[in-house]
Amino acid sequence: MKAIQLAEPRQFAQIEIDEPSSPGPGEALVATHRMGICGTDLSGYLGKMPFFRYPRIPGHELGVEVLAVGEGVTNIKPGDRCSIEPYMNCGACFACRNGHGNCCENLNVIGVMVDGGLRERFLVRADKLHPSTKLTYDQLALVETLAIGCHATDRGAPQKGEHALVIGAGPIGLSTLEFTRLTGATVTVMDLVPSRLEFVKKTYGIKHTVVFKGDGSELEQMHEITDGGLYKVVTDATGNNRSMANALNYVGHTGTLVYVGITTDEISFAHPLMHRREMTLKGSRNAMPGDFTRIIGLIEDGTINTNPWITHRTSFDAMIDNFEDYTKPETGVLKAIVEVA
């Protein structure tokens, strides 16, 4: 059976692996149809993802078909199309016991810490499968990306009429934007790349966008947008330590800063700024099971339109040759999809 493995940073190889066994109790055998390439995959390829373990078969944004189920499985059946919740939590640690399996102390994310879906077939816990009778495999592969933004928005909890800033208009920033706009908050998006800001204006009707130039001019624009109050909620989706440190400057008094991007570098800032404004600083990791159910429903009823998201496609066999291009912003990639089957 074919699979693609990332042996070490920048070293992909197509390999042959054994067929999976029959599903045991609580398991399902699934076939991968679509895999979305996300920032985690790109960072793993570049050697910048702190949780990535090599060698690894990537793939955690997945649209799959159920082939068989094991004993006791009732939530899905053979033939179902599903999105996978890729966070394999233990269920017993402090975080799990308190309802936070997304940050389980023993967490294994498929495609990051354990092998993922960039292969023809594999076994997975059946409780991590979220079916839909309406969504395509393309759409199902986008659910996990959207779930990251859904959870990050919940962490910041912007309210209707408040000013909220999303820093970074890549896939995670866009997924955060999707849910921030649903709260009724007044959204500003900032990015280095003007074409990405044009995309959010055209696609989402976002009125307030800021091009970051590194000269401090963005603050003047932000004061004008917010009538001097800056932002009640700021979410940094860049994964860049300099951006993450600088983001404190945009948080208004008693506001909240959410880090959803991940960096391997240190983040440093002057404490008086945070203290004076009595900020709340939060991390956002992965997503919750209910986010997947909610997102599938929002796509099914048309509240979220996934059509603009997919900008690039590749076949399974051509992915290795094409992958390097997906690391380059100038190619215009927002979301690349691997057509596995």
Secondary structure, DSSP 8 states (H G I E B T S, - for coil): -EEEEEEETTEEEEEE--------TTEEEEEEEEEEE-HHHHHHHHT--TT--SSB----EEEEEEEEE-TT--S--TT-EEEE--EE--SSSHHHHTT-GGG-TT-EEBTTTB--SSBSEEEEEGGGEEEESS--HHHHHHHHHHHHHHHHHHHH---TT-EEEEE--SHHHHHHHHHHHHTT-EEEEEES-HHHHHHHHHHH---EEEE--SSSHHHHHHHHHTTT--EEEEEE-S--HHHHHHGGGGEEEEEEEEE-S--SS-----HHHHHHTT-EEEE--S--HHHHHHHHHHHHTTSS--TTTEEEEEETTTHHHHHHHHT-GGGT-SEEEEE--
